[in-house]
Amino acid sequence: MDSHTGWGTWPVIVIATVTLLILVPLCLVFVYAFATKWFANHWWWPQEMGTKWILSIFQTDNLINSLFNSYLLATLTTIATILITFPAAYVLGTRARASAGWPAALVENLSNLPLAFPTITVALGLLPLYAALGLMATFGGIVLCHMIMAIPYALRAMVGSFLLVPPEYEEAARNLGATRFYVMRRIYLPLVWRGVLAAGIFAFSWSLNEFVLVLLLGFPDIETIPVQIYQFVGGYYLHPQKAAALGLFLLIPALALMYVVERMLKGASVVPAGA
């Protein structure tokens, strides 16, 4: 009897469980967004569906401004995060780490520290600092606080890509007189662009869906879609249908972006493991 026969069922169970954990919440968002009437005797499927709640969202005050703020903040956060994490990932993931010494090791050890704190704790810590520096309710201030939480995700994605590049590539370029900036731009960037793209997705998605930092440090002057969604489910007021319909403005573009990126990555070549 094959010793691996017992593994036949477990992969199916594991994959099915993961699939359900991912798809069920997404499906519920669509169901609530389009459900207009529910059965009295069960909750798992609506009696009638339509576009009532979708159309009502277009009558929401400040909708266009919230959409603009959400995507502008996410874009600025992504660009700023990549500009900072690309050279940092180069130092942490290549031979340059040896010359950087203990500061590189310190940065690597501390890079995940922001993820250990709840977002509301970070927001409360920044509150007096932002008030003193005049950064409250400013786009620059919101981008900075979004970067605090986006950098750890982006840095890990990029460091992994740099580690896959054989060090001989840089050594050959440096022996021929290439500067470090030239090496990063012409040697590494064409090879690690998939990691850069993954880092950008992490930063963009996190910033687009972030709620607490904007609410405490930017609202009411800066309002985003997540803050508007909170207004439908906050306090004693609960309207999951409108909240789900508004959430589609975040969910559908994110799914479309992930689909496009996945198509691009499938056609990308793999970074060689050795020369």
Secondary structure, 3 states (H helix, E strand, C coil): CCCCHHHCHHHHHHHHHHHHHHHHHHHHHHHHHHEEEECCCCCCCEEEECCHHHHHHCCCCCHHHHHHHHHHHHHHHHHHHHHHHHHHHHHHHCCHHHHHCHHHHHHHHHCCHHHHCCHHHHHHHHHHHHHHHCCCCCHHHHHHHHHHHHHHHHHHHHHHHHHCCCHHHHHHHHHCCCCHHHHHHHHHHHHHHHHHHHHHHHHHHHHHHCCHHHHHHCCCCCCCHHHHHHHHHCCCCCCHHHHHHHHHHHHHHHHHHHHHHHHHHHCCCCCCCCC
